[in-house]
Amino acid sequence: MTGPTTLALRRDGAVLHVTLNRPEVRNAMSLAMVRELLDVLQAAERDGETRVLVLRGAGGHFCAGADLKDMAGARARLAEDPDAVVKVNSAFGELCVAYAGTGLAVVSVLEGAVMGGGFGLACVTDVAIAADGTVFRLPETSLGVLPAQIGPFLVERLGYSEAKRLAVTGSRIGAAEALQVRLVHEVHAPDALEAALARILGDILNCAPGALAATKALIARARWEKPAELVRDAATAFARAALGPEGIEGTTAFLQKRKARWAPQ
């Protein structure tokens, strides 16, 4: 098995750092990168060790959007495969759905250009932190296309009004405005990013992994279902957790004034 060619991976205990590694094109997202990101996520979900994925970009940029060479290649294959463009676009949508739905915690560290698909990828992460000077943009409409696969995640993260404004204007916004519209959760000077990331990772690792995954799933349902419809299922999920090994260990650790076994010691 060979390693990924478009990503750089680094493990730090239960944290897997995944760096988009095409700095010569500001980490433009090729179809190969999409497939490798999905492979990395699926492997992390199976390995029994990874609890957090950290996404960032090499060379001072997060991601400048889709690699337009893939679109050109898909157009060239239309005669033999009329759905070639649909398949390329769908592959990225499947990636976004997978990262949005994972039970693992996902953190993004954003610098430089965060555009198009990179913007969308940032929207599906649980926690997003950005450096001062980061520039966010949805350029699709200026290129004659649309932010198709990331559209639902834009609305989820930004709300209907802001998602529509940014998509329709294609205008650039800085880190301060990204924080204001809640695209990102924290903004720091570049030299303070690592300390902020370490703090966030410490907070996440203090949480029980099973409880974290179940909480993400319940919150995802709460976006669409009425509270009254969730009462029974939420209580069942709570009871399962409280009576399970994590719930017993967590409450015991609290009473004994010690850290739970899953927390950094």
Helices and strands as residue ranges (DSSP letters): E 7-12, E 15-20, G 23-25, H 31-46, E 52-57, G 58-60, H 68-76, H 84-101, E 105-110, E 113-115, H 117-123, E 127-131, E 135-137, G 140-143, H 151-158, H 160-169, E 173-174, H 175-180, E 186-188, G 190-192, H 193-205, H 209-222, H 227-243, H 245-255
